[in-house]
Each structure stands twice: as C-alpha cells, then as structure tokens.
Amino acid sequence: MWNIPTQERLYRISRLYETEHIPVEDKLIYLHFFILGCDWYIAEYDGNDLFFGYAILNNDTQNAEWGYVSFNELKSIKIHFLEIDCELEEYWQIRKAFDSLCPTYQKSLNVPVRTLQNQCPGLT
C-alpha cells in the first residue's frame, strides 16, 4: 500500500455499529482507498482490522454495495507494479457519504427518491 493511514487517522473513524442509527447518505466517510477503477469508502472501523464502508469494484456503480472489508486484505492488493492507495489527509476531507459518492450531484430536498436511486445506487 502506497499511503498507509496513520494511527491518528484510524483512531478518528467511528467504531463498528456506532453509526447504525444514521441514514447511509449521512454517514461520514473517513478514508478513501483506490486502485484501477476500484474504490472503498470507509465509514466505520473496529480498531483492529475490520472496516465497514461502500465498495465500488471495476467502476460498476450499479452493483456497488455497503459491506465489510479487512484492512489487511486491502493492504495486500497489488496488480503488477501497482499497489492500492489511500488518499492523503491533505487531499481527503471527512464528508458525508452522499457528498463522497455523488460529487457531481447536488442533494436537494426537492429531488424525488427515484432520482437519487438512479444517481447514487446504494445510498437510499
């Protein structure tokens, strides 16, 4: 892994199940891991090895989903000479899932749920 998150960054992440009462679009995304069209947006951490977040594999947003991923598994991902990366703190700001996963789509109270589902599958 090119940029391993610091212990300080990991410590800031909400603990597993701590945000269950928060709607998914309002969950905070603390880290962003990426490699070749695959992205993992991290919302919770058990403090040891297990993350909970949103995964988009091979740019397939239609089948993207919330789930669990091991930190050790992420660190071991390597394709030829490329290793998975974690966005640096100076470039990544903690933000709501909706803002992280749908940067080109402005949230509005007047937007029908169907439109949100089409724009951001998995968030509604």
Backbone as CSV, one residue per row, in Angstrom:
resi,resn,N_x,N_y,N_z,CA_x,CA_y,CA_z,C_x,C_y,C_z
1,MET,0.851,-1.170,0.000,0.000,0.000,0.000,0.900,1.236,0.000
2,TRP,0.579,2.178,-0.892,1.414,3.365,-1.024,1.327,4.271,0.200
3,ASN,0.143,4.641,0.595,-0.034,5.561,1.722,-0.880,4.893,2.797
4,ILE,-0.227,4.338,3.784,-0.952,3.684,4.876,-1.463,4.770,5.814
5,PRO,-2.766,4.732,6.164,-3.297,5.746,7.080,-2.577,5.695,8.431
6,THR,-2.358,6.853,9.011,-1.707,6.928,10.314,-2.649,6.404,11.398
7,GLN,-2.076,6.057,12.534,-2.895,5.624,13.672,-3.871,6.723,14.075
8,GLU,-3.452,7.957,13.973,-4.322,9.084,14.309,-5.550,9.120,13.399
9,ARG,-5.340,8.922,12.105,-6.473,8.901,11.166,-7.399,7.731,11.456
10,LEU,-6.816,6.577,11.733,-7.626,5.394,12.033,-8.421,5.592,13.316
11,TYR,-7.837,6.249,14.291,-8.493,6.471,15.578,-9.735,7.356,15.436
12,ARG,-9.737,8.269,14.472,-10.870,9.185,14.252,-12.111,8.496,13.680
13,ILE,-11.931,7.331,13.065,-13.046,6.652,12.395,-14.042,6.140,13.430
14,SER,-15.329,6.305,13.149,-16.372,5.769,14.031,-16.173,4.276,14.205
15,ARG,-16.463,3.771,15.377,-16.330,2.338,15.655,-17.475,1.571,14.995
16,LEU,-17.230,0.284,14.730,-18.253,-0.559,14.094,-19.567,-0.466,14.857
17,TYR,-20.644,-0.360,14.130,-22.024,-0.318,14.612,-22.370,0.975,15.350
18,GLU,-21.433,1.867,15.512,-21.667,3.113,16.231,-22.610,4.044,15.465
19,THR,-22.673,3.897,14.144,-23.486,4.809,13.328,-24.692,4.112,12.702
20,GLU,-25.104,2.978,13.275,-26.236,2.235,12.688,-27.505,3.071,12.595
21,HIS,-27.694,3.997,13.511,-28.902,4.821,13.540,-28.865,5.967,12.516
22,ILE,-27.734,6.166,11.885,-27.568,7.260,10.919,-27.885,6.751,9.514
23,PRO,-28.754,7.457,8.761,-29.035,7.039,7.381,-27.731,6.966,6.575
24,VAL,-27.666,6.014,5.653,-26.405,5.789,4.935,-25.896,7.037,4.215
25,GLU,-26.784,7.841,3.659,-26.312,9.022,2.936,-25.684,10.063,3.868
26,ASP,-25.984,9.959,5.172,-25.434,10.903,6.149,-24.240,10.351,6.926
27,LYS,-23.888,9.087,6.714,-22.714,8.523,7.390,-21.473,9.279,6.930
28,LEU,-20.537,9.463,7.836,-19.292,10.135,7.476,-18.319,9.146,6.853
29,ILE,-17.650,9.580,5.804,-16.631,8.771,5.137,-15.270,9.341,5.542
30,TYR,-14.485,8.506,6.219,-13.216,8.945,6.799,-12.011,8.679,5.902
31,LEU,-12.064,7.580,5.142,-10.934,7.206,4.293,-11.427,6.788,2.916
32,HIS,-10.552,6.945,1.933,-10.849,6.501,0.571,-9.644,5.717,0.062
33,PHE,-9.843,4.412,-0.177,-8.818,3.561,-0.774,-9.178,3.372,-2.240
34,PHE,-8.169,3.261,-3.109,-8.474,3.116,-4.532,-7.343,2.437,-5.286
35,ILE,-7.729,1.769,-6.371,-6.788,1.196,-7.331,-7.568,0.848,-8.604
36,LEU,-7.108,1.294,-9.749,-7.637,0.901,-11.068,-9.154,0.738,-11.137
37,GLY,-9.904,1.780,-10.882,-11.353,1.720,-11.008,-12.072,1.052,-9.855
38,CYS,-11.375,0.763,-8.791,-11.985,0.193,-7.585,-11.806,1.193,-6.448
39,ASP,-12.887,1.423,-5.712,-12.864,2.394,-4.620,-13.535,1.811,-3.391
40,TRP,-12.945,2.077,-2.229,-13.528,1.691,-0.947,-13.618,2.960,-0.110
41,TYR,-14.835,3.292,0.317,-15.090,4.476,1.133,-15.407,3.996,2.548
42,ILE,-14.582,4.362,3.518,-14.643,3.780,4.854,-15.423,4.670,5.823
43,ALA,-16.439,4.059,6.468,-17.290,4.778,7.417,-17.095,4.321,8.859
44,GLU,-16.694,3.064,9.070,-16.530,2.528,10.430,-15.312,1.609,10.480
45,TYR,-14.798,1.415,11.684,-13.587,0.609,11.884,-13.672,-0.043,13.256
46,ASP,-13.263,-1.300,13.343,-13.306,-1.987,14.640,-12.093,-1.685,15.516
47,GLY,-11.155,-0.909,15.008,-9.970,-0.560,15.770,-8.846,-1.565,15.616
48,ASN,-9.102,-2.647,14.888,-8.098,-3.690,14.716,-7.839,-3.965,13.235
49,ASP,-8.833,-4.560,12.551,-8.616,-4.938,11.149,-9.846,-4.778,10.262
50,LEU,-11.022,-4.634,10.813,-12.247,-4.680,10.016,-12.832,-3.288,9.788
51,PHE,-13.051,-2.971,8.508,-13.704,-1.730,8.109,-15.124,-2.036,7.652
52,PHE,-16.003,-1.030,7.752,-17.316,-1.071,7.132,-17.379,0.140,6.223
53,GLY,-17.803,-0.089,4.984,-17.876,1.024,4.055,-18.550,0.636,2.759
54,TYR,-18.393,1.480,1.781,-19.039,1.335,0.482,-17.974,0.988,-0.548
55,ALA,-18.191,-0.086,-1.285,-17.210,-0.547,-2.273,-17.777,-0.456,-3.684
56,ILE,-16.991,0.125,-4.569,-17.307,0.168,-5.996,-16.163,-0.561,-6.693
57,LEU,-16.453,-1.703,-7.275,-15.420,-2.505,-7.923,-15.530,-2.392,-9.436
58,ASN,-14.424,-2.174,-10.100,-14.356,-2.075,-11.567,-15.308,-1.028,-12.137
59,ASN,-15.444,0.094,-11.448,-16.330,1.192,-11.868,-17.787,0.776,-12.015
60,ASP,-18.183,-0.321,-11.409,-19.548,-0.846,-11.518,-20.421,-0.280,-10.399
61,THR,-20.936,0.928,-10.613,-21.748,1.574,-9.581,-23.099,0.900,-9.389
62,GLN,-23.589,0.195,-10.404,-24.881,-0.482,-10.272,-24.834,-1.624,-9.263
63,ASN,-23.677,-2.257,-9.112,-23.540,-3.369,-8.170,-22.696,-3.003,-6.951
64,ALA,-22.410,-1.725,-6.778,-21.665,-1.273,-5.601,-22.523,-1.502,-4.364
65,GLU,-21.849,-1.717,-3.217,-22.626,-2.014,-2.014,-21.858,-1.688,-0.739
66,TRP,-22.631,-1.566,0.341,-22.091,-1.416,1.681,-21.706,-2.788,2.194
67,GLY,-20.589,-2.856,2.904,-20.172,-4.135,3.464,-18.879,-3.999,4.240
68,TYR,-18.323,-5.146,4.595,-17.118,-5.205,5.424,-15.912,-5.589,4.574
69,VAL,-14.770,-5.032,4.938,-13.522,-5.369,4.259,-12.406,-5.326,5.301
70,SER,-11.490,-6.248,5.165,-10.353,-6.340,6.074,-9.266,-5.340,5.667
71,PHE,-8.713,-4.655,6.646,-7.609,-3.725,6.399,-6.412,-4.483,5.827
72,ASN,-6.129,-5.653,6.365,-5.007,-6.459,5.860,-5.227,-6.881,4.412
73,GLU,-6.471,-7.221,4.064,-6.764,-7.576,2.668,-6.541,-6.375,1.750
74,LEU,-7.005,-5.212,2.181,-6.787,-4.014,1.368,-5.297,-3.755,1.175
75,LYS,-4.533,-3.846,2.259,-3.090,-3.577,2.181,-2.370,-4.546,1.247
76,SER,-2.926,-5.737,1.069,-2.248,-6.745,0.248,-2.590,-6.659,-1.240
77,ILE,-3.542,-5.812,-1.617,-3.937,-5.713,-3.026,-2.809,-5.086,-3.843
78,LYS,-2.402,-5.821,-4.862,-1.338,-5.354,-5.752,-1.601,-5.945,-7.134
79,ILE,-1.544,-5.112,-8.159,-1.732,-5.560,-9.534,-0.475,-5.180,-10.301
80,HIS,0.312,-6.197,-10.620,1.633,-5.990,-11.231,2.450,-5.054,-10.343
81,PHE,2.794,-3.882,-10.826,3.602,-2.947,-10.035,2.751,-1.949,-9.245
82,LEU,1.432,-1.971,-9.446,0.552,-1.022,-8.759,0.073,-1.585,-7.429
83,GLU,0.078,-0.748,-6.424,-0.454,-1.118,-5.120,-1.645,-0.228,-4.815
84,ILE,-2.533,-0.727,-3.972,-3.666,0.083,-3.543,-3.140,1.326,-2.834
85,ASP,-3.912,2.384,-2.868,-3.506,3.640,-2.256,-4.616,4.149,-1.349
86,CYS,-4.245,4.946,-0.380,-5.201,5.638,0.477,-4.993,7.123,0.239
87,GLU,-6.081,7.812,-0.040,-5.964,9.234,-0.322,-5.347,9.953,0.877
88,LEU,-4.379,10.800,0.606,-3.675,11.517,1.666,-4.603,12.474,2.405
89,GLU,-4.308,12.664,3.670,-5.151,13.503,4.523,-5.280,14.931,3.995
90,GLU,-4.213,15.462,3.409,-4.288,16.843,2.914,-5.194,16.976,1.686
91,TYR,-5.535,15.858,1.040,-6.426,15.891,-0.121,-7.816,15.345,0.180
92,TRP,-7.943,14.555,1.231,-9.234,13.940,1.565,-9.813,14.615,2.795
93,GLN,-11.022,15.121,2.664,-11.727,15.705,3.801,-12.830,14.749,4.219
94,ILE,-12.981,14.576,5.527,-14.082,13.758,6.033,-15.368,14.438,5.598
95,ARG,-16.273,13.634,4.995,-17.520,14.195,4.488,-18.612,13.144,4.523
96,LYS,-19.833,13.573,4.324,-20.962,12.637,4.312,-20.866,11.725,3.097
97,ALA,-21.429,10.528,3.240,-21.388,9.548,2.152,-21.990,10.118,0.877
98,PHE,-23.096,10.818,0.986,-23.728,11.369,-0.209,-22.760,12.279,-0.954
99,ASP,-22.052,13.118,-0.215,-21.111,14.052,-0.844,-19.877,13.334,-1.381
100,SER,-19.483,12.244,-0.741,-18.308,11.490,-1.184,-18.598,10.672,-2.427
101,LEU,-19.775,10.067,-2.458,-20.091,9.114,-3.519,-20.817,9.745,-4.690
102,CYS,-21.381,10.903,-4.512,-22.121,11.572,-5.585,-21.640,13.014,-5.736
103,PRO,-20.359,13.208,-6.023,-19.818,14.571,-6.046,-20.414,15.463,-7.124
104,THR,-20.930,14.884,-8.184,-21.469,15.718,-9.258,-22.962,15.956,-9.100
105,TYR,-23.533,15.401,-8.043,-24.978,15.504,-7.867,-25.283,16.265,-6.589
106,GLN,-25.958,17.377,-6.668,-26.278,18.198,-5.507,-27.509,17.637,-4.794
107,LYS,-27.378,17.451,-3.474,-28.515,16.968,-2.689,-29.524,18.109,-2.552
108,SER,-30.784,17.765,-2.750,-31.843,18.754,-2.648,-33.067,18.102,-2.035
109,LEU,-33.765,18.837,-1.210,-34.981,18.295,-0.595,-36.078,18.096,-1.627
110,ASN,-35.962,18.722,-2.776,-36.979,18.610,-3.815,-36.710,17.478,-4.804
111,VAL,-35.650,16.717,-4.598,-35.310,15.641,-5.525,-36.055,14.378,-5.124
112,PRO,-36.833,13.779,-6.041,-37.542,12.544,-5.712,-36.570,11.404,-5.410
113,VAL,-36.992,10.476,-4.550,-36.164,9.333,-4.165,-35.720,8.556,-5.390
114,ARG,-36.587,8.373,-6.374,-36.236,7.624,-7.585,-35.026,8.258,-8.280
115,THR,-34.983,9.581,-8.343,-33.851,10.269,-8.956,-32.579,9.993,-8.179
116,LEU,-32.655,10.042,-6.849,-31.487,9.740,-6.023,-31.004,8.319,-6.274
117,GLN,-31.934,7.374,-6.384,-31.550,5.981,-6.611,-30.846,5.825,-7.949
118,ASN,-31.287,6.544,-8.955,-30.646,6.465,-10.267,-29.257,7.095,-10.241
119,GLN,-29.100,8.180,-9.511,-27.826,8.886,-9.467,-26.815,8.217,-8.545
120,CYS,-27.294,7.678,-7.439,-26.408,7.159,-6.394,-26.940,5.834,-5.862
121,PRO,-26.830,4.745,-6.607,-27.337,3.462,-6.143,-26.696,3.086,-4.810
122,GLY,-27.512,2.543,-3.916,-26.995,2.088,-2.634,-27.086,3.114,-1.531
123,LEU,-27.388,4.354,-1.869,-27.439,5.388,-0.841,-28.838,5.671,-0.329
124,THR,-29.855,5.119,-0.941,-31.204,5.420,-0.466,-31.880,4.171,0.028
